[in-house]
Amino acid sequence: MQVLLGSKSPRRQELLEAAGIVYSLVNIDSDEEFPADLDIEQVAEFLAIKKSKAFTNPLDNSILLTADTTVCIQGDIINKPENLDHAIQMLKKLSGQMHTVCTGVCFRTSTQLITYTDKTNVYFKELSDNDIEYYVNAFKPLDKAGAYGIQDWIGYIGVHKIEGDYFNVMGLPINRVFDSLKNLGNPSNS
């Protein structure tokens, strides 16, 4: 079966390629609205399903993979920053705190819909204003939930502990995705 990736995230593409998963990119336009009463740790999975359902082409002999990642802290969701100042504010909120990264994953075929959420707790040490401003200005993390990439400089110097899957924080729990695709009949290079 052919894997179709409905994601613009370069990190998800990188993870699939590194795992030897052959895929084709498909463009999906879907808003990121969700019900206000939805549990914050279920939002990522809700959005992954929403993206999947926005793809209306036939899925004969194909598996559509969609995903969404949210950063949850103190009962709030931190999405992608609107600008560099907003990114600085987000990182100040994460500084010295534990937050949960939730990645919702959705696989859809012509006959099946399989979804799950993978959660990873990330612990940041106290970050100085200088460290935060350097990171935001040098790395411009405007395309990342929570305004950071764990694989970037800020992850090297700021994250002192994680509980869960490192790759989930990058945007895709690739070990679970690999197993799920294998069970669905994906032709990978492995």
N, CA, C and O of each residue as an XYZ file, in Angstrom:
760
protein
N       0.843     -1.194      0.000
C       0.000      0.000      0.000
C       0.879      1.246      0.000
O       1.947      1.271      0.612
N       0.415      2.267     -0.690
C       1.144      3.527     -0.764
C       0.812      4.380      0.457
O      -0.348      4.471      0.859
N       1.822      4.997      1.042
C       1.618      5.902      2.168
C       1.531      7.326      1.628
O       2.394      7.774      0.873
N       0.482      8.020      2.025
C       0.297      9.429      1.698
C       0.456     10.225      2.981
O      -0.240      9.964      3.962
N       1.355     11.182      2.986
C       1.580     12.015      4.171
C       0.893     13.346      3.969
O       1.236     14.105      3.062
N      -0.079     13.626      4.819
C      -0.782     14.902      4.791
C      -0.215     15.818      5.848
O      -0.863     16.083      6.860
N       0.999     16.307      5.621
C       1.668     17.171      6.596
C       2.680     18.047      5.876
O       3.371     17.604      4.958
N       2.754     19.301      6.312
C       3.749     20.217      5.753
C       5.009     20.263      6.618
O       5.951     20.992      6.306
N       5.024     19.490      7.698
C       6.138     19.537      8.650
C       7.391     18.878      8.081
O       7.374     17.687      7.769
N       8.470     19.634      7.944
C       9.719     19.016      7.483
C      10.258     17.983      8.470
O      10.952     17.048      8.069
N       9.946     18.144      9.758
C      10.426     17.183     10.744
C       9.715     15.839     10.583
O      10.347     14.791     10.713
N       8.426     15.853     10.305
C       7.722     14.585     10.077
C       8.270     13.891      8.834
O       8.450     12.673      8.820
N       8.531     14.669      7.801
C       9.097     14.100      6.584
C      10.475     13.486      6.867
O      10.778     12.387      6.404
N      11.293     14.200      7.622
C      12.627     13.723      7.987
C      12.554     12.417      8.781
O      13.342     11.503      8.540
N      11.616     12.324      9.724
C      11.488     11.120     10.540
C      11.032      9.923      9.709
O      11.550      8.820      9.879
N      10.073     10.130      8.817
C       9.634      9.034      7.954
C      10.776      8.549      7.063
O      10.983      7.345      6.909
N      11.510      9.486      6.483
C      12.637      9.113      5.616
C      13.703      8.367      6.404
O      14.245      7.373      5.921
N      14.013      8.834      7.612
C      15.038      8.182      8.431
C      14.629      6.766      8.820
O      15.486      5.906      9.024
N      13.311      6.519      8.925
C      12.815      5.187      9.263
C      12.655      4.309      8.018
O      12.226      3.159      8.121
N      12.996      4.846      6.852
C      12.911      4.075      5.623
C      11.500      3.903      5.096
O      11.226      2.961      4.352
N      10.605      4.797      5.471
C       9.212      4.706      5.030
C       9.047      5.498      3.744
O       9.311      6.700      3.701
N       8.616      4.821      2.714
C       8.367      5.441      1.414
C       7.002      6.107      1.461
O       6.019      5.478      1.853
N       6.931      7.378      1.065
C       5.655      8.096      1.123
C       5.592      9.126      0.004
O       6.600      9.464     -0.617
N       4.386      9.612     -0.232
C       4.154     10.740     -1.135
C       3.450     11.824     -0.334
O       2.574     11.536      0.481
N       3.840     13.070     -0.571
C       3.188     14.190      0.105
C       1.879     14.533     -0.585
O       1.792     14.534     -1.813
N       0.858     14.827      0.219
C      -0.406     15.345     -0.307
C      -0.722     16.636      0.433
O      -0.427     16.775      1.620
N      -1.317     17.564     -0.274
C      -1.664     18.847      0.312
C      -3.065     18.777      0.904
O      -4.024     18.426      0.216
N      -3.174     19.111      2.176
C      -4.473     19.137      2.848
C      -4.633     20.496      3.509
O      -3.777     20.930      4.281
N      -5.732     21.157      3.200
C      -6.056     22.419      3.850
C      -7.153     22.171      4.871
O      -8.263     21.762      4.530
N      -6.818     22.427      6.138
C      -7.781     22.223      7.215
C      -7.497     23.258      8.293
O      -6.339     23.525      8.613
N      -8.537     23.831      8.844
C      -8.325     24.789      9.933
C      -7.967     24.022     11.209
O      -8.092     22.799     11.274
N      -7.530     24.755     12.197
C      -7.120     24.128     13.455
C      -8.075     24.488     14.588
O      -7.667     24.602     15.744
N      -9.337     24.666     14.251
C     -10.368     24.939     15.248
C     -10.767     23.633     15.934
O     -10.778     22.570     15.313
N     -11.091     23.727     17.211
C     -11.537     22.552     17.965
C     -12.538     23.008     19.022
O     -12.537     24.175     19.414
N     -13.396     22.093     19.486
C     -14.395     22.472     20.493
C     -13.730     22.974     21.780
O     -12.754     22.392     22.255
N     -14.260     24.035     22.321
C     -13.686     24.654     23.521
C     -13.709     23.716     24.725
O     -12.876     23.847     25.621
N     -14.654     22.770     24.758
C     -14.766     21.882     25.913
C     -13.956     20.581     25.758
O     -14.024     19.703     26.618
N     -13.208     20.463     24.686
C     -12.401     19.265     24.454
C     -11.211     19.244     25.417
O     -10.538     20.259     25.600
N     -10.956     18.088     26.032
C      -9.787     17.926     26.905
C      -8.538     18.307     26.113
O      -8.365     17.861     24.979
N      -7.670     19.125     26.701
C      -6.521     19.648     25.940
C      -5.593     18.543     25.437
O      -4.927     18.715     24.416
N      -5.541     17.414     26.141
C      -4.667     16.339     25.689
C      -5.309     15.509     24.570
O      -4.688     14.572     24.069
N      -6.535     15.841     24.175
C      -7.196     15.172     23.047
C      -7.240     16.041     21.791
O      -7.663     15.582     20.730
N      -6.804     17.289     21.913
C      -6.887     18.231     20.795
C      -6.039     17.776     19.614
O      -6.502     17.839     18.475
N      -4.819     17.322     19.850
C      -3.931     16.927     18.743
C      -4.560     15.802     17.918
O      -4.524     15.840     16.688
N      -5.133     14.806     18.587
C      -5.764     13.697     17.873
C      -7.005     14.179     17.113
O      -7.238     13.763     15.978
N      -7.793     15.047     17.731
C      -8.964     15.628     17.062
C      -8.539     16.328     15.771
O      -9.175     16.157     14.731
N      -7.462     17.116     15.840
C      -6.994     17.853     14.659
C      -6.406     16.925     13.603
O      -6.557     17.181     12.408
N      -5.738     15.849     14.024
C      -5.206     14.881     13.060
C      -6.349     14.220     12.293
O      -6.259     14.031     11.080
N      -7.420     13.869     12.998
C      -8.595     13.272     12.349
C      -9.249     14.290     11.414
O      -9.658     13.951     10.303
N      -9.344     15.528     11.868
C      -9.953     16.581     11.057
C      -9.180     16.774      9.746
O      -9.775     16.918      8.678
N      -7.835     16.773      9.846
C      -7.010     16.883      8.636
C      -7.278     15.702      7.704
O      -7.414     15.873      6.492
N      -7.353     14.516      8.278
C      -7.572     13.321      7.468
C      -8.904     13.409      6.721
O      -8.979     13.100      5.532
N      -9.940     13.829      7.422
C     -11.270     13.892      6.802
C     -11.371     15.002      5.760
O     -12.255     14.969      4.905
N     -10.467     15.988      5.826
C     -10.460     17.064      4.827
C      -9.900     16.581      3.488
O     -10.063     17.252      2.469
N      -9.246     15.430      3.487
C      -8.714     14.838      2.254
C      -9.796     13.960      1.655
O     -10.163     12.936      2.231
N     -10.306     14.358      0.500
C     -11.477     13.689     -0.062
C     -11.164     12.783     -1.255
O     -12.078     12.166     -1.802
N      -9.908     12.687     -1.670
C      -9.555     11.792     -2.772
C      -9.750     10.342     -2.352
O      -9.663     10.030     -1.164
N     -10.012      9.449     -3.306
C     -10.143      8.027     -2.975
C      -8.840      7.479     -2.387
O      -7.747      7.882     -2.785
N      -8.976      6.556     -1.438
C      -7.808      5.964     -0.785
C      -7.604      4.503     -1.181
O      -7.106      3.707     -0.384
N      -7.985      4.150     -2.401
C      -7.782      2.784     -2.868
C      -6.294      2.450     -2.815
O      -5.475      3.154     -3.405
N      -5.949      1.388     -2.116
C      -4.572      0.909     -2.014
C      -3.620      1.957     -1.412
O      -2.424      1.948     -1.703
N      -4.152      2.861     -0.573
C      -3.336      3.898      0.062
C      -3.656      3.993      1.546
O      -4.751      3.656      1.997
N      -2.658      4.465      2.286
C      -2.817      4.785      3.707
C      -2.523      6.275      3.850
O      -1.424      6.726      3.529
N      -3.491      7.028      4.326
C      -3.282      8.451      4.576
C      -2.826      8.621      6.023
O      -3.495      8.161      6.949
N      -1.704      9.273      6.209
C      -1.154      9.561      7.541
C      -1.234     11.060      7.778
O      -0.674     11.851      7.018
N      -1.938     11.444      8.842
C      -1.975     12.836      9.263
C      -1.611     12.894     10.748
O      -1.778     11.916     11.477
N      -1.115     14.047     11.181
C      -0.706     14.192     12.583
C      -0.804     15.654     12.983
O      -0.808     16.551     12.140
N      -0.883     15.870     14.279
C      -0.849     17.218     14.821
C      -0.174     17.147     16.188
O      -0.350     16.178     16.926
N       0.591     18.169     16.513
C       1.305     18.201     17.789
C       0.913     19.448     18.559
O       0.886     20.549     18.010
N       0.607     19.261     19.845
C       0.305     20.387     20.722
C       1.228     20.341     21.938
O       1.731     19.285     22.322
N       1.433     21.499     22.522
C       2.193     21.633     23.753
C       1.204     22.082     24.827
O       0.552     23.116     24.688
N       1.099     21.296     25.896
C       0.138     21.566     26.966
C       0.877     21.897     28.253
O       1.763     21.159     28.684
N       0.503     23.016     28.859
C       1.113     23.416     30.130
C       0.074     24.142     30.976
O      -0.621     25.042     30.505
N      -0.011     23.733     32.221
C      -0.873     24.386     33.201
C      -2.296     24.587     32.680
O      -2.893     25.645     32.879
N      -2.834     23.564     32.012
C      -4.200     23.615     31.537
C      -4.415     24.391     30.247
O      -5.554     24.585     29.822
N      -3.337     24.834     29.622
C      -3.429     25.600     28.371
C      -2.697     24.877     27.247
O      -1.790     24.079     27.483
N      -3.110     25.175     26.031
C      -2.392     24.709     24.847
C      -1.572     25.864     24.303
O      -2.072     26.977     24.139
N      -0.307     25.586     24.025
C       0.552     26.570     23.379
C       0.752     26.090     21.947
O       1.393     25.066     21.714
N       0.209     26.824     21.001
C       0.337     26.460     19.595
C       1.586     27.095     18.992
O       2.548     27.386     19.703
N       1.567     27.302     17.707
C       2.682     27.974     17.030
C       2.615     29.464     17.341
O       1.527     30.036     17.402
N       3.762     30.089     17.536
C       3.761     31.520     17.844
C       3.355     32.362     16.634
O       3.578     31.980     15.485
N       2.758     33.505     16.921
C       2.320     34.421     15.859
C       3.477     35.244     15.320
O       3.478     35.626     14.150
N       4.461     35.518     16.169
C       5.621     36.323     15.766
C       6.755     36.050     16.761
O       6.592     35.245     17.678
N       7.896     36.712     16.586
C       9.054     36.446     17.444
C       8.809     36.855     18.896
O       9.263     36.166     19.811
N       8.097     37.967     19.125
C       7.791     38.376     20.503
C       6.910     37.335     21.191
O       7.106     37.029     22.367
N       5.939     36.793     20.455
C       5.066     35.756     21.001
C       5.877     34.503     21.324
O       5.623     33.846     22.334
N       6.855     34.165     20.472
C       7.732     33.011     20.727
C       8.517     33.209     22.021
O       8.674     32.272     22.803
N       9.002     34.410     22.245
C       9.748     34.719     23.482
C       8.831     34.529     24.691
O       9.240     33.930     25.685
N       7.598     35.031     24.618
C       6.643     34.868     25.722
C       6.378     33.388     26.004
O       6.317     32.976     27.162
N       6.222     32.592     24.944
C       5.965     31.155     25.116
C       7.120     30.475     25.831
O       6.907     29.707     26.770
N       8.333     30.752     25.395
C       9.498     30.111     26.005
C       9.693     30.553     27.452
O      10.175     29.776     28.276
N       9.330     31.772     27.764
C       9.391     32.222     29.160
C       8.395     31.436     30.009
O       8.663     31.138     31.173
N       7.237     31.100     29.418
C       6.243     30.300     30.142
C       6.749     28.869     30.364
O       6.487     28.276     31.410
N       7.467     28.319     29.390
C       7.988     26.950     29.496
C       9.220     26.861     30.405
O       9.507     25.800     30.960
N       9.941     27.966     30.554
C      11.181     27.990     31.329
C      10.961     27.509     32.766
O      10.087     28.008     33.475
N      11.765     26.536     33.176
C      11.702     26.024     34.541
C      10.498     25.146     34.819
O      10.237     24.809     35.974
N       9.765     24.771     33.796
C       8.513     24.029     33.968
C       8.533     22.696     33.227
O       9.362     22.459     32.348
N       7.597     21.837     33.610
C       7.323     20.613     32.853
C       6.106     20.893     31.992
O       5.139     21.500     32.453
N       6.151     20.449     30.733
C       4.976     20.523     29.871
C       4.818     19.182     29.164
O       5.740     18.367     29.144
N       3.657     18.966     28.593
C       3.364     17.710     27.904
C       3.191     17.978     26.418
O       2.397     18.825     26.010
N       3.949     17.242     25.619
C       3.799     17.313     24.170
C       2.895     16.155     23.757
O       3.197     14.992     24.027
N       1.793     16.483     23.104
C       0.839     15.483     22.624
C       0.862     15.483     21.103
O       0.646     16.516     20.469
N       1.123     14.324     20.527
C       1.027     14.193     19.078
C      -0.101     13.218     18.773
O      -0.061     12.047     19.151
N      -1.103     13.733     18.082
C      -2.201     12.903     17.617
C      -1.868     12.383     16.234
O      -1.422     13.136     15.369
N      -2.084     11.099     16.030
C      -1.756     10.452     14.762
C      -3.022      9.788     14.231
O      -3.781      9.179     14.985
N      -3.238      9.915     12.922
C      -4.403      9.307     12.281
C      -3.955      8.577     11.019
O      -3.251      9.134     10.176
N      -4.378      7.316     10.908
C      -4.166      6.519      9.697
C      -5.542      6.238      9.123
O      -6.441      5.798      9.840
N      -5.710      6.492      7.829
C      -7.002      6.210      7.203
C      -6.775      5.477      5.896
O      -5.948      5.877      5.077
N      -7.512      4.409      5.715
C      -7.549      3.685      4.450
C      -8.986      3.752      3.947
O      -9.824      4.427      4.544
N      -9.268      3.063      2.866
C     -10.641      3.064      2.361
C     -11.596      2.351      3.316
O     -12.812      2.517      3.221
N     -11.039      1.548      4.244
C     -11.906      0.768      5.141
C     -11.620      0.959      6.628
O     -12.397      0.494      7.462
N     -10.514      1.637      6.982
C     -10.134      1.737      8.395
C      -9.776      3.158      8.788
O      -9.313      3.953      7.970
N     -10.002      3.458     10.064
C      -9.546      4.696     10.680
C      -8.916      4.304     12.009
O      -9.595      3.789     12.897
N      -7.613      4.550     12.144
C      -6.877      4.206     13.365
C      -6.262      5.498     13.892
O      -5.584      6.216     13.157
N      -6.503      5.789     15.172
C      -5.963      7.021     15.754
C      -5.408      6.745     17.142
O      -5.823      5.803     17.818
N      -4.467      7.579     17.553
C      -3.981      7.552     18.927
C      -3.242      8.852     19.224
O      -2.896      9.618     18.324
N      -3.015      9.069     20.497
C      -2.217     10.207     20.958
C      -1.030      9.679     21.728
O      -1.179      8.828     22.604
N       0.143     10.179     21.405
C       1.350      9.839     22.142
C       1.734     11.071     22.971
O       1.709     12.194     22.469
N       2.085     10.855     24.233
C       2.389     11.966     25.145
C       3.805     11.836     25.683
O       4.252     10.746     26.041
N       4.499     12.957     25.735
C       5.849     13.016     26.299
C       5.924     14.217     27.230
O       5.543     15.325     26.853
N       6.414     14.000     28.443
C       6.639     15.105     29.372
C       8.046     15.643     29.160
O       9.015     14.886     29.121
N       8.143     16.959     29.023
C       9.424     17.629     28.769
C       9.683     18.610     29.911
O       8.816     19.404     30.277
N      10.871     18.540     30.455
C      11.256     19.407     31.573
C      12.329     20.383     31.106
O      13.425     19.979     30.715
N      12.001     21.674     31.151
C      12.974     22.718     30.842
C      13.621     23.205     32.131
O      12.949     23.346     33.153
N      14.909     23.458     32.083
C      15.561     24.165     33.180
C      15.172     25.639     33.063
O      14.546     26.048     32.085
N      15.544     26.423     34.061
C      15.312     27.872     33.970
C      16.168     28.412     32.825
O      17.377     28.186     32.780
N      15.532     29.118     31.914
C      16.225     29.702     30.770
C      16.412     31.190     31.008
O      15.491     31.865     31.467
N      17.584     31.701     30.704
C      17.808     33.140     30.848
C      17.123     33.873     29.698
O      16.869     33.292     28.643
N      16.832     35.137     29.911
C      16.260     35.951     28.841
C      17.189     35.974     27.637
O      16.730     35.936     26.495
N      18.497     36.036     27.888
C      19.472     36.052     26.790
C      19.411     34.766     25.971
O      19.460     34.808     24.742
N      19.305     33.616     26.655
C      19.213     32.336     25.941
C      17.953     32.286     25.077
O      17.993     31.859     23.923
N      16.841     32.726     25.652
C      15.572     32.706     24.921
C      15.642     33.629     23.711
O      15.259     33.237     22.609
N      16.123     34.834     23.904
C      16.185     35.793     22.794
C      17.157     35.331     21.720
O      16.878     35.481     20.530
N      18.297     34.770     22.122
C      19.241     34.240     21.134
C      18.578     33.153     20.302
O      18.657     33.170     19.073
N      17.923     32.209     20.971
C      17.298     31.093     20.258
C      16.232     31.585     19.278
O      16.221     31.185     18.114
N      15.357     32.436     19.744
C      14.258     32.912     18.895
C      14.803     33.681     17.693
O      14.325     33.497     16.573
N      15.789     34.531     17.914
C      16.333     35.328     16.813
C      17.185     34.499     15.854
O      17.176     34.758     14.651
N      17.912     33.520     16.357
C      18.791     32.705     15.501
C      18.041     31.593     14.780
O      18.372     31.262     13.642
N      17.034     31.012     15.429
C      16.377     29.822     14.877
C      14.964     30.082     14.360
O      14.402     29.234     13.667
N      14.376     31.245     14.684
C      13.054     31.622     14.173
C      12.044     30.469     14.239
O      11.579     30.003     13.199
N      11.699     30.004     15.444
C      10.853     28.813     15.593
C       9.354     29.083     15.432
O       8.548     28.610     16.233
N       8.985     29.834     14.409
C       7.581     30.222     14.233
C       6.710     29.088     13.712
O       5.483     29.172     13.776
N       7.328     28.028     13.198
C       6.551     26.903     12.652
C       6.449     25.745     13.631
O       6.060     24.641     13.249
N       6.799     25.988     14.902
C       6.842     24.906     15.884
C       5.878     25.171     17.040
O       5.849     26.268     17.598
N       5.092     24.152     17.393
C       4.240     24.249     18.578
C       5.123     24.493     19.794
O       6.145     23.829     19.966
N       4.736     25.433     20.627
C       5.528     25.751     21.805
C       6.729     26.622     21.517
O       7.472     26.960     22.439
N       6.944     26.997     20.271
C       8.036     27.885     19.845
C       9.420     27.281     20.045
O      10.395     28.006     20.243
N       9.506     25.943     19.992
C      10.837     25.356     20.088
C      10.870     24.004     19.398
O       9.850     23.335     19.234
N      12.072     23.627     19.002
C      12.329     22.282     18.502
C      13.326     21.619     19.431
O      14.408     22.157     19.669
N      12.976     20.464     19.953
C      13.870     19.782     20.892
C      15.192     19.420     20.224
O      16.212     19.274     20.896
N      15.172     19.277     18.891
C      16.375     18.937     18.142
C      17.236     20.167     17.854
O      18.326     20.043     17.294
N      16.752     21.358     18.235
C      17.485     22.607     18.031
C      18.366     22.923     19.247
O      18.369     22.191     20.237
N      19.094     24.004     19.149
C      20.000     24.467     20.197
C      19.308     24.538     21.556
O      19.884     24.127     22.563
N      18.091     25.048     21.595
C      17.376     25.208     22.874
C      17.142     23.861     23.546
O      17.149     23.770     24.774
N      16.933     22.816     22.748
C      16.767     21.479     23.310
C      18.056     20.971     23.928
O      18.038     20.319     24.972
N      19.170     21.271     23.286
C      20.476     20.838     23.805
C      20.802     21.490     25.142
O      21.298     20.838     26.061
N      20.516     22.794     25.238
C      20.938     23.513     26.450
C      19.824     23.685     27.483
O      20.095     23.988     28.645
N      18.554     23.488     27.056
C      17.457     23.812     27.957
C      16.657     22.647     28.503
O      16.092     22.743     29.592
N      16.598     21.541     27.763
C      15.806     20.395     28.211
C      16.694     19.508     29.068
O      17.707     18.993     28.595
N      16.313     19.329     30.331
C      17.160     18.504     31.200
C      16.587     17.110     31.428
O      17.263     16.248     31.989
N      15.327     16.879     30.990
C      14.752     15.551     31.191
C      13.509     15.415     30.328
O      12.768     16.377     30.128
N      13.287     14.188     29.812
C      12.011     13.891     29.168
C      11.516     12.549     29.686
O      12.302     11.686     30.077
N      10.211     12.394     29.680
C       9.565     11.116     30.006
C       8.697     10.761     28.815
O       7.643     11.358     28.597
N       9.155      9.779     28.046
C       8.421      9.387     26.848
C       9.318      9.407     25.634
O      10.543      9.347     25.744
N       8.698      9.492     24.482
C       9.364      9.372     23.192
C       9.934     10.713     22.737
O       9.197     11.681     22.551
N      11.250     10.758     22.560
C      11.929     11.967     22.073
C      11.365     12.401     20.723
O      11.118     13.587     20.500
N      11.160     11.427     19.813
C      10.709     11.760     18.466
C       9.279     12.293     18.463
O       8.896     13.036     17.559
N       8.497     11.922     19.457
C       7.159     12.491     19.609
C       7.247     14.002     19.781
O       6.413     14.741     19.258
N       8.257     14.457     20.514
C       8.437     15.896     20.732
C       8.815     16.576     19.413
O       8.476     17.741     19.202
N       9.508     15.867     18.532
C       9.838     16.403     17.206
C       8.608     16.469     16.307
O       8.610     17.202     15.317
N       7.556     15.716     16.635
C       6.333     15.811     15.853
C       5.745     14.506     15.371
O       4.700     14.505     14.720
N       6.408     13.365     15.683
C       5.860     12.084     15.244
C       6.484     10.955     16.064
O       7.704     10.788     16.053
N       5.665     10.177     16.776
C       6.220      9.027     17.520
C       6.555      7.919     16.516
O       5.782      6.979     16.329
N       7.702      8.048     15.885
C       8.025      7.269     14.693
C       8.033      5.764     14.947
O       7.704      4.997     14.042
N       8.397      5.320     16.146
C       8.384      3.871     16.397
C       6.963      3.323     16.347
O       6.738      2.259     15.769
N       6.001      4.025     16.940
C       4.598      3.588     16.876
C       4.054      3.710     15.458
O       3.303      2.850     15.000
N       4.437      4.781     14.766
C       3.981      4.979     13.389
C       4.497      3.847     12.499
O       3.753      3.303     11.683
N       5.767      3.500     12.659
C       6.355      2.417     11.867
C       5.583      1.117     12.086
O       5.220      0.433     11.129
N       5.334      0.783     13.357
C       4.597     -0.449     13.663
C       3.179     -0.407     13.096
O       2.691     -1.401     12.558
N       2.521      0.746     13.218
C       1.160      0.869     12.701
C       1.129      0.690     11.185
O       0.258      0.002     10.654
N       2.082      1.313     10.494
C       2.132      1.175      9.042
C       2.444     -0.260      8.630
O       1.895     -0.769      7.653
N       3.325     -0.903      9.380
C       3.656     -2.297      9.085
C       2.407     -3.170      9.209
O       2.165     -4.045      8.378
N       1.632     -2.925     10.240
C       0.398     -3.693     10.447
C      -0.650     -3.413      9.371
O      -1.492     -4.262      9.078
N      -0.591     -2.217      8.785
C      -1.539     -1.863      7.724
C      -1.042     -2.270      6.336
O      -1.767     -2.133      5.351
N       0.201     -2.775      6.257
C       0.715     -3.256      4.971
C       1.538     -2.266      4.198
O       1.535     -2.296      2.967
N       2.258     -1.372      4.890
C       3.082     -0.373      4.217
C       4.336     -0.994      3.595
O       5.001     -1.814      4.228
N       4.660     -0.602      2.351
C       5.919     -1.038      1.771
C       7.056     -0.116      2.216
O       7.263      0.937      1.612
N       7.781     -0.490      3.245
C       8.921      0.337      3.676
C      10.197     -0.264      3.107
O      10.184     -1.360      2.547
N      11.273      0.446      3.253
C      12.558     -0.021      2.738
C      13.256     -0.985      3.679
O      14.335     -1.485      3.362
N      12.656     -1.254      4.833
C      13.354     -2.106      5.790
C      13.010     -3.571      5.564
O      13.508     -4.439      6.281
